[in-house]
Amino acid sequence: MKENNGRTTFIMFLLAFLIGFFVVSTMEVLRSSFVPTAPGPDVQVASALPTGEVSRTPVSFADLAEKLKPSVVNISTTKTVRGGGSRSPFGQGTPFDRYFGGDDFFERFFGDVPQRSFKQRSLGSGFIISHDGYIFTNNHVVEQADKIIVKLSDGKEYEAKVIGKDAKTDIALIKIKPDDSLPVAETGDSDKLRVGDWVMAIGNPFGLEQTVTAGIVSAKGRVIGAGPYDNFIQTDASINPGNSGGPLFNMEGKVIGINTAIVAQGQGIGFAIPISMAKSILPDLKAKGKVTRGWLGVSVQDITEEIAKSMKFKDRSGALIADVFKGDPADKAGLKSGDVVTEINDKKIRDTHELLMLIAGFRVGETVKLKILREGQEKLINITIAERKEQAEIAAAGGEGEAFGMAVQEITPEIAKHLGLAIKKGVIVVDVQEGSVADEVGIQPQDIILQVNKMKIETMKDYTREIGKAAAGKNGILLLIKRGKSTFFVPLSK
């Protein structure tokens, strides 16, 4: 009996010891988890964002896309295109023109053959800016269209009419008469956009309705040779044919651009017109159907390193006045050839493009203050802005030039790359005014002018000199034009 009691006591003692050991071990583990250990190396974890800042990188675009889609529309247009009949199946600049005298040959031997016409259909995009049916899109989407059909996200279709358009910025305002109040795309501030910001595009690429793509802002203020007021937002959000006129949204769901252009040979390079530009011309488009722009009456050019050295300028910023047009605002205010415009209303001017953009945005009759540099001395001059006349002949050496209703620009490496041009120098047509002399003879944007009256053209200076001589002469003007893979002569009447 005593032996059994001793065994029981031993077992109880052993159990108590094991339980005590377990409790002590557990307490030690817990203590080491909460009590700091001895100091070690000072290691800091890198933070991608400052303390208190929240990342704006979207986890998903789904909610934003669902909210914004109803304000985006698809646009289909139909226009009548008149062909060349059965006279020359190869168009202008063909071997037939060289050996048989072009259309005269066909008219002499076959008579006046009626020209054939056919319907051309195209697709684009747009976005609603008012509940009663005003819509922003690109001018090239609706230009010369006989019929414009707008399709909403719910499938309803309406015929639209053009309220106003501006070829120089490629912006158009159209209007439909909806049955009900429409959802509106809120416009933002494109001036606050930063390179690297997330953006989202919605459009109709290749006829694929309500396509959503996303990317970032790759660059701002791009000049690609599309027109005299280039100021594009570059983005890597996928933009394709059919996206033209559609909105580019920021992450707040506000429109900050109108998708317009792509690089023909590139991927992930698209361009959008800043919404601030569209908003600035909206009142004119609504009220007058066209845009009235400011005018100084000067031809200007950028300051090259050689010019800065020869004229002893400290730097190359500003716009050099090459010529002052008699009777225009600059002439009345006393501006002279050789003056350099460095500021307008206290805003510094970096180059001719910036000057042209700024002057174009002023109201007719508005007085602005110019700071100029004349023979090393700064002067302040007040000028009253006049209306820019579309037929005014501007010779902006190294910048834009207009004559006979066509605007031309010197080919830069960026323009050549954007358009996929094999020619790396010369001048290219960036705009043709409807009904002008150039329009009547069939000159088109992106035509390259190789010669003026058989004189080779490689720079804007060449073009300005030769077109001026030709316009002042008694004989006609003959241009050698390259369009795509074709090269042909075009006569201009004075």
C-alpha positions in Angstrom: 0.0 0.0 0.0 2.8 2.4 0.9 4.5 1.4 -2.3 1.4 2.5 -4.4 1.2 5.8 -2.5 4.8 6.6 -3.2 4.4 5.8 -6.9 1.3 8.1 -7.1 3.2 10.9 -5.3 6.1 10.6 -7.8 3.7 10.8 -10.8 2.0 13.8 -9.5 5.3 15.6 -8.8 6.4 14.8 -12.4 3.2 16.1 -13.9 3.5 19.3 -11.8 7.1 19.8 -13.0 6.2 19.4 -16.6 3.2 21.7 -16.3 5.4 24.3 -14.6 8.1 24.0 -17.3 5.5 24.5 -20.1 4.1 27.6 -18.4 7.5 29.2 -17.9 8.5 28.5 -21.5 5.3 29.9 -22.9 5.7 33.1 -20.8 9.3 33.5 -22.0 8.2 33.2 -25.7 5.4 35.8 -25.2 7.8 38.2 -23.4 10.3 38.0 -26.2 7.6 38.8 -28.7 6.6 42.1 -27.0 9.8 43.4 -25.4 12.4 45.1 -27.7 15.6 43.2 -28.2 19.0 44.7 -28.0 19.7 47.5 -30.6 20.8 46.3 -34.0 21.7 47.9 -37.3 19.5 50.9 -38.2 17.6 49.6 -41.3 15.0 51.9 -42.9 12.3 50.7 -45.3 12.1 52.7 -48.5 8.7 54.4 -49.0 7.2 55.1 -52.4 5.0 57.9 -51.1 5.5 60.6 -48.4 3.9 59.9 -45.0 0.1 60.5 -45.1 -0.1 60.4 -48.9 -2.3 57.8 -50.6 -1.3 56.1 -53.9 -3.6 57.2 -56.8 -2.8 54.1 -58.8 -6.1 52.5 -59.7 -6.7 48.9 -58.7 -9.4 48.8 -61.4 -10.8 51.2 -64.0 -14.1 49.3 -64.0 -16.2 51.7 -61.8 -14.9 54.8 -63.6 -15.5 53.3 -67.0 -19.0 52.3 -66.1 -19.8 55.8 -64.8 -18.3 57.6 -67.9 -19.4 55.4 -70.8 -22.9 56.9 -71.1 -21.4 60.4 -72.0 -19.4 59.0 -74.9 -21.0 58.6 -78.3 -20.1 56.9 -81.6 -20.3 59.0 -84.7 -20.8 57.7 -88.3 -20.7 60.0 -91.3 -21.5 59.7 -95.0 -20.2 62.1 -97.6 -20.3 62.2 -101.4 -16.9 62.0 -103.0 -16.5 62.9 -106.7 -14.0 60.8 -108.5 -12.2 61.5 -111.7 -14.7 59.7 -113.9 -13.2 57.4 -116.5 -10.7 59.9 -117.8 -7.6 58.9 -116.0 -7.8 55.9 -113.7 -4.5 56.9 -112.1 -5.3 60.4 -110.9 -2.9 63.3 -111.1 0.8 63.1 -111.8 0.6 59.9 -113.9 2.7 58.8 -117.0 -0.4 59.7 -119.1 -0.1 63.3 -118.0 3.5 63.3 -119.2 2.9 61.8 -122.6 -0.7 62.8 -123.5 -1.2 66.1 -121.7 -3.3 64.8 -118.8 -7.1 65.5 -118.8 -6.9 67.6 -122.0 -6.0 64.5 -123.9 -9.1 62.6 -122.6 -11.4 65.6 -123.2 -10.2 66.1 -126.8 -10.7 62.4 -127.8 -13.5 61.2 -125.5 -15.4 64.4 -124.8 -16.5 65.7 -121.4 -17.1 62.4 -119.6 -19.3 63.0 -116.4 -17.5 62.4 -113.2 -18.6 59.5 -111.1 -19.5 59.9 -107.4 -19.6 57.5 -104.6 -20.5 57.5 -100.9 -17.7 57.4 -98.4 -18.5 56.3 -94.9 -16.3 56.8 -91.8 -16.4 56.3 -88.1 -15.4 58.4 -85.1 -16.2 59.3 -81.5 -17.4 62.2 -79.5 -18.6 63.2 -76.0 -21.6 65.0 -74.7 -21.0 68.4 -73.1 -24.6 69.5 -72.4 -27.8 67.8 -71.4 -29.6 69.2 -74.5 -27.2 67.5 -77.0 -24.1 69.5 -77.7 -21.2 67.2 -78.5 -17.5 67.8 -79.0 -15.6 65.8 -81.7 -12.8 66.3 -84.3 -13.3 68.5 -87.3 -11.8 65.7 -89.5 -14.5 63.3 -88.3 -17.4 65.5 -89.6 -15.8 67.6 -92.3 -17.8 67.8 -95.6 -20.1 65.1 -94.3 -23.6 64.9 -95.9 -25.0 63.0 -93.0 -23.9 62.6 -89.4 -25.4 59.9 -87.2 -24.7 59.9 -83.4 -25.2 56.7 -81.5 -25.6 56.8 -77.7 -24.4 54.1 -75.3 -28.0 52.8 -74.9 -28.2 52.2 -78.7 -30.4 55.2 -79.6 -29.4 57.0 -82.8 -29.9 60.7 -83.8 -29.0 62.7 -86.8 -26.7 65.6 -85.9 -25.8 68.9 -87.5 -22.6 70.8 -87.4 -22.8 73.9 -85.2 -19.2 75.1 -85.6 -15.9 73.8 -86.6 -12.2 74.9 -86.6 -9.8 73.1 -89.0 -6.7 74.7 -87.4 -7.3 73.0 -84.1 -9.3 70.1 -85.5 -12.2 70.7 -83.2 -15.9 70.6 -84.1 -19.1 71.2 -82.2 -22.2 69.2 -83.3 -25.8 69.0 -81.9 -28.5 66.4 -81.7 -32.1 66.8 -80.5 -32.5 64.0 -77.8 -35.8 62.7 -76.4 -34.6 63.1 -72.8 -31.9 64.9 -70.9 -28.5 63.4 -71.7 -25.6 62.4 -69.4 -22.7 64.9 -69.6 -19.0 64.4 -69.5 -17.5 66.9 -67.0 -14.5 68.8 -68.4 -11.4 69.3 -66.3 -8.3 71.5 -66.3 -5.7 70.2 -68.8 -3.2 72.8 -67.7 -2.9 71.0 -64.3 -2.1 67.7 -66.0 1.3 66.3 -65.2 3.5 63.9 -67.2 3.0 60.5 -65.6 -0.6 61.0 -64.6 -3.0 58.1 -65.3 -5.5 58.7 -68.1 -8.3 56.7 -69.7 -9.7 56.8 -73.3 -13.1 55.7 -74.4 -14.0 55.5 -78.1 -14.9 53.6 -81.2 -11.6 52.2 -82.6 -12.1 50.3 -85.8 -15.9 50.4 -85.2 -15.6 48.5 -81.9 -18.0 50.5 -79.8 -17.4 51.7 -76.2 -13.8 50.5 -76.1 -11.9 51.5 -72.9 -8.1 51.8 -72.9 -5.8 53.3 -70.2 -2.2 54.6 -69.9 -0.3 57.6 -68.7 0.5 61.1 -69.9 3.8 60.7 -71.8 4.4 64.3 -72.6 2.7 67.7 -73.0 2.9 70.5 -75.5 3.8 68.3 -78.5 4.1 69.9 -81.9 3.5 67.3 -84.6 2.8 69.3 -87.7 -0.9 68.9 -87.6 -1.6 72.6 -87.7 -0.3 76.0 -86.6 -1.7 75.7 -83.1 -0.3 72.3 -82.1 -0.2 71.8 -78.4 -0.9 68.1 -78.0 -1.0 65.9 -74.9 0.9 62.7 -75.7 -0.3 59.4 -74.2 0.4 55.7 -74.3 -3.3 54.9 -73.8 -4.1 52.9 -77.0 -5.7 55.2 -79.6 -6.6 53.9 -83.0 -8.6 55.0 -86.1 -12.2 55.5 -84.8 -11.0 57.0 -81.5 -10.8 60.4 -83.1 -13.0 62.9 -81.3 -13.4 60.8 -78.2 -12.5 61.9 -74.7 -9.4 61.4 -72.7 -10.3 61.3 -69.0 -8.2 61.8 -65.8 -8.7 59.7 -62.7 -11.3 62.2 -61.4 -13.5 61.2 -64.4 -13.1 64.6 -66.0 -12.2 65.2 -69.7 -8.8 66.6 -70.1 -8.3 66.0 -73.8 -9.9 65.1 -77.2 -8.2 62.1 -78.8 -7.1 63.2 -82.3 -3.9 61.6 -83.8 -1.6 58.6 -83.8 1.9 57.9 -85.0 1.5 55.8 -88.2 4.5 53.6 -87.5 4.4 53.5 -83.7 2.7 51.9 -80.8 1.7 53.5 -77.6 2.0 57.0 -79.1 -1.3 58.9 -79.3 -2.1 62.6 -79.2 -5.0 64.5 -77.7 -6.1 68.2 -77.9 -6.0 69.8 -74.4 -9.6 70.4 -73.3 -8.6 74.0 -72.2 -8.1 74.8 -75.9 -11.6 73.4 -76.8 -13.2 75.3 -74.0 -11.6 78.5 -75.1 -13.1 78.4 -78.6 -16.5 76.9 -77.5 -18.3 80.3 -77.3 -17.1 81.2 -80.9 -18.2 77.8 -82.2 -21.6 78.2 -80.6 -22.3 81.8 -81.6 -20.5 82.1 -85.0 -19.8 78.6 -86.2 -16.1 79.5 -86.5 -13.2 80.9 -84.4 -12.1 84.5 -84.4 -8.4 84.7 -83.5 -6.1 87.6 -82.6 -3.6 89.0 -85.0 -0.5 91.2 -84.6 0.6 91.5 -88.3 4.2 90.2 -88.1 6.2 87.4 -89.4 8.3 85.8 -86.8 11.1 83.2 -86.6 12.9 81.2 -83.8 16.3 82.4 -82.7 18.9 79.9 -83.9 22.4 79.7 -82.4 23.8 81.4 -85.4 21.3 84.3 -85.2 21.9 84.7 -81.5 25.7 84.9 -82.1 25.5 87.3 -85.0 23.0 89.6 -83.3 24.7 89.3 -79.9 21.7 88.0 -78.1 22.4 86.6 -74.6 20.1 83.6 -75.1 17.8 82.0 -77.7 14.5 82.6 -75.9 11.8 84.8 -77.5 10.4 85.3 -81.0 12.4 87.4 -83.6 10.3 89.7 -85.8 11.4 89.2 -89.4 8.8 91.5 -91.0 6.1 93.9 -90.0 3.0 94.1 -92.2 2.1 97.7 -93.1 -1.1 99.0 -91.6 -1.5 96.1 -89.1 -1.4 96.4 -85.3 2.3 95.8 -84.9 3.1 98.5 -87.5 0.8 101.0 -85.8 2.4 100.3 -82.4 5.9 100.9 -83.8 7.3 97.3 -83.8 10.3 96.9 -86.2 12.0 94.1 -88.0 14.8 92.8 -85.7 12.8 93.3 -82.5 12.6 90.2 -80.2 9.3 89.6 -78.3 10.3 88.3 -74.9 7.1 88.7 -72.9 3.3 89.2 -73.5 1.3 90.4 -70.5 4.2 89.4 -68.3 4.2 85.8 -69.6 7.7 84.8 -71.0 7.8 83.8 -74.7 10.1 80.9 -75.4 9.6 80.6 -79.2 7.4 81.6 -82.2 5.0 78.7 -81.6 4.3 80.0 -78.1 3.8 83.6 -79.4 1.4 82.5 -82.1 -0.6 80.4 -79.6 -0.9 83.2 -77.1 -1.8 86.0 -79.6 -4.5 83.7 -81.2 -6.2 83.4 -77.8 -6.7 87.1 -77.3 -10.0 88.8 -78.1 -10.2 91.2 -81.0 -9.9 94.8 -79.6 -8.0 93.7 -76.5 -4.9 95.7 -75.6 -1.9 93.6 -74.6 1.5 94.6 -73.3 4.6 93.3 -75.1 8.1 93.4 -73.7 10.6 93.5 -76.6 14.4 93.6 -76.9 15.6 96.2 -79.4 19.3 96.7 -79.9 20.0 95.4 -76.5 17.5 97.6 -74.8 14.2 96.4 -73.2 11.0 98.3 -74.2 7.3 98.0 -73.3 4.8 98.4 -76.1 1.0 98.3 -75.9 -0.8 96.8 -78.9 -4.5 96.5 -79.7 -5.2 93.0 -81.1 -6.9 92.8 -84.5 -8.8 89.9 -86.2 -6.7 87.4 -87.9 -7.8 87.3 -91.6 -7.7 83.9 -93.1 -6.5 85.2 -96.5 -3.6 87.2 -95.0 -0.3 86.0 -96.4 2.1 85.2 -93.6 5.7 84.4 -94.1 7.0 83.1 -90.8 10.5 81.9 -91.6 11.1 78.7 -89.8 7.5 78.7 -88.5 4.2 78.8 -90.3 3.5 80.3 -93.7 0.3 80.9 -95.5 -0.3 81.8 -99.1 -3.1 80.9 -101.6 -5.2 79.5 -98.8 -2.7 76.9 -97.6 -0.6 76.8 -94.5 2.8 75.2 -94.7 5.4 74.2 -92.1 9.0 73.2 -92.2 9.5 69.4 -91.9 11.2 68.6 -88.5 12.5 65.2 -87.4 9.5 64.9 -85.2 7.0 65.6 -88.0 8.9 63.2 -90.3 8.7 60.4 -87.7 5.1 61.1 -86.9 4.0 60.9 -90.5 6.4 58.2 -91.5 8.1 60.4 -94.1 11.1 59.3 -96.0 11.9 63.0 -96.7 13.6 64.6 -93.8 13.6 68.2 -95.0 11.4 70.5 -96.9 8.0 72.0 -96.3 4.7 70.3 -95.7 1.1 71.5 -96.1 -0.6 71.5 -92.7 -3.9 73.2 -93.6 -5.9 74.1 -96.7 -8.7 76.6 -96.5 -12.0 75.5 -98.0 -12.7 77.3 -101.3 -9.2 78.8 -101.6 -7.0 78.7 -104.6 -5.0 75.8 -103.1 -8.3 73.9 -102.4 -9.6 74.4 -105.9 -6.5 72.8 -107.5 -6.6 69.8 -105.1 -3.8 70.5 -102.7 -4.2 68.5 -99.5 -2.8 68.6 -95.9 0.4 66.4 -95.7 1.3 67.2 -99.3 5.1 68.0 -99.5 6.2 70.9 -101.7 9.4 69.9 -103.5 9.7 72.8 -106.0 8.3 76.2 -106.7 8.7 77.1 -110.3 11.3 74.4 -110.6 13.4 75.8 -107.8 14.2 73.2 -105.1 12.6 73.8 -101.7 14.4 72.4 -98.6 13.6 75.0 -96.0 10.9 77.5 -95.1 13.3 80.3 -96.1 13.5 78.7 -99.6 9.7 78.5 -99.8 9.1 82.0 -98.6 11.6 83.4 -101.0 10.4 81.5 -104.1 6.6 81.8 -103.4 7.1 85.6 -102.9 9.0 85.9 -106.2 6.4 83.8 -108.0 3.5 85.7 -106.6 5.1 89.0 -107.6 5.9 87.9 -111.2 3.7 87.9 -114.3 3.9 84.2 -115.0 2.0 81.4 -113.4 3.1 79.4 -110.4 4.0 75.8 -110.7 4.4 73.5 -107.7 6.0 70.1 -107.6 4.1 68.1 -105.0 4.8 64.7 -103.4 1.8 62.9 -102.0 2.5 59.4 -100.7 4.5 57.6 -103.4 3.3 59.9 -106.2 5.0 63.1 -107.4 3.2 65.6 -109.7 3.0 69.2 -110.8 0.2 71.5 -109.7 -0.4 75.0 -111.3 -1.6 77.8 -109.1 -3.4 80.8 -110.5 -2.8 84.2 -108.9 
